[in-house]
Amino acid sequence: MEKTLLYHYTSLSHLIEIFKTGKLLTSQTEKMLKVKKPGLWFTTNSKWEYSAFKGFNDGKKQFDLNTPEEFEKYIGCARLVTNLSSLFVTFAKYKHKSKVNPLLWDKMSEIGKSKGANPSEWYATFSPMSINNLDIEVYEGGEWFKLKKENGEFDSDLFNRNLEKTFVFKRGKEMEEKMMKEVELNKEKDNLNIEKPIEEKVEPVIEEKVEPVIEEKVEPVIEEKVEPVIEEKVEPVIEEKVEPVIEEKVVQVIEEKVEPVIEEKVKPVSEEKVEPVVEKKVKPVIDEKSEELIEDKKKLETAKSKGILSRVRNLFKRK
C-alpha cells in the first residue's frame, strides 16, 4: 500500500527559527485564541497549500503572499515532509479532539476555502515534531529540492542561495549596512565630542581642586599647631624650673648658715668674756699690789682688744 505524504509549508525565515528550536511546534495562533489543544497542521496537497498564505508589508503597502512563487521572491519557500500515521487526525475530528470553539472551527474552514484550499486535505497532530524525523525541501524556480542530501548532510548552498535572493534578506542587508554607516558616523561624532570635553573639563578640575586644597589645608595646620607647642611647653619649663632652683638653694645656704654663725659666736666671746673678766678681777689686784702691774696689764688688754677688733673688722671687710 502506497504511503500518504503530508506537507507543512513555511518560509525560509521561519525555517531558521525551526532549526534553532530543533522542533516543529503547534500553532501559536491557536494558543493565542485559547484553544485547549492547539494543532500542528499538514496537508496532502503536494503542490501548495493555499491556507498557508502570509500577510506581508514591503514598506510601501500591505498585501498577502498566496503562492510559492511569491513566497520565493519575498520570504523564501520551504516545506517539511512526513508520512501520514495514527498521530494525525482529519480536520473534522480535530473539532472534537481539540475542543475548539465551533465558531472558530467554522471560521478556519471559511478562510481556507476563500484562499482556494480544501479542508478535507488537512491533518493535525497535537504534539511538536523533531526536525530529525522530517524531510526538508526548498522551492526554487518552480521545483522542490531536498535540503538534506543522501548522505544526511545539509545543503547549505541551496539554502543560502534562496535566502539571499529574497526581498527580506536584501532589505535587511541594506538596512544593516545603513545602520553600520550610521553607527560609524555616530562613533566619529562621539569621539570628537568626547575629546573636546576631556580638554576643557579635566584640566580645569585638576588645577582648581588639587592645588588649592594643598595650600589652604596642609600648610596652615603645620604652622599653627606644631610651632606654638614647641615654644610654649619646652622653653618655659627650662627657664622656670632649672635656673631658679640653682640660684635660690646654693646662694641662700651659704649666706644664711656661714656668715651669721661667725658674727654671733665671735663677737660675744671677744667682748663679753674677755673684757668683763679683766675689769672685775684685775682691778682689785692692781690696787693692792702695784700701779706698774696695772699699767702693764692695761697695755696688754689694749693690745688684745685691738687685735680682736681688727679681726672682726677683717671679717666684715671679707663680707
Residue, then its C-alpha position, 0 to 999 in steps of 0.5 A: m500500500e502506497k504511503t500518504l505524504l503530508y506537507h507543512y509549508t513555511s518560509l525560509s525565515h521561519l525555517i531558521e527559527i525551526f532549526k534553532t528550536g530543533k522542533l516543529l511546534t503547534s500553532q501559536t495562533e491557536k494558543m493565542l485564541k485559547v484553544k485547549k489543544p492547539g494543532l500542528w497542521f499538514t496537508t496532502n496537497s503536494k503542490w501548495e497549500y493555499s491556507a498557508f498564505k502570509g500577510f506581508n508589508d514591503g514598506k510601501k503597502q500591505f498585501d498577502l503572499n498566496t503562492p510559492e512563487e511569491f513566497e520565493k521572491y519575498i520570504g523564501c519557500a520551504r516545506l517539511v515532509t512526513n508520512l501520514s500515521s495514527l498521530f494525525v487526525t482529519f480536520a473534522k475530528y480535530k473539532h472534537k479532539s481539540k475542543v475548539n470553539p465551533l465558531l472558530w472551527d467554522k471560521m478556519s474552514e471559511i478562510g481556507k476555502s476563500k484562499g482556494a484550499n480544501p479542508s478535507e486535505w488537512y491533518a493535525t497532530f497535537s504534539p511538536m515534531s523533531i526536525n530529525n524525523l522530517d524531510i526538508e525541501v526548498y522551492e526554487g524556480g518552480e521545483w522542490f529540492k531536498l535540503k538534506k542530501e543522501n548522505g544526511e548532510f545539509d545543503s547549505d548552498l541551496f539554502n543560502r542561495n534562496l535566502e539571499k535572493t529574497f526581498v527580506f534578506k536584501r532589505g535587511k542587508e541594506m538596512e544593516e549596512k545603513m545602520m553600520k554607516e550610521v553607527e560609524l558616523n555616530k562613533e566619529k561624532d562621539n569621539l570628537n565630542i568626547e575629546k573636546p570635553i576631556e580638554e576643557k573639563v579635566e584640566p580645569v578640575i585638576e588645577e582648581k581642586v588639587e592645588p588649592v586644597i594643598e595650600e589652604k589645608v596642609e600648610p596652615v595646620i603645620e604652622e599653627k599647631v606644631e610651632p606654638v607647642i614647641e615654644e610654649k611647653v619646652e622653653p618655659v619649663i627650662e627657664e622656670k624650673v632649672e635656673p631658679v632652683i640653682e640660684e635660690k638653694v646654693v646662694q641662700v645656704i651659704e649666706e644664711k648658715v656661714e656668715p651669721v654663725i661667725e658674727e654671733k659666736v665671735k663677737p660675744v666671746s671677744e667682748e663679753k668674756v674677755e673684757p668683763v673678766v679683766e675689769k672685775k678681777v684685775k682691778p682689785v689686784i692692781d690696787e693692792k699690789s702695784e700701779e706698774l702691774i696695772e699699767d702693764k696689764k692695761k697695755l696688754e688688754t689694749a693690745k688684745s682688744k685691738g687685735i680682736l677688733s681688727r679681726v672682726r673688722n677683717l671679717f666684715k671687710r671679707k663680707 
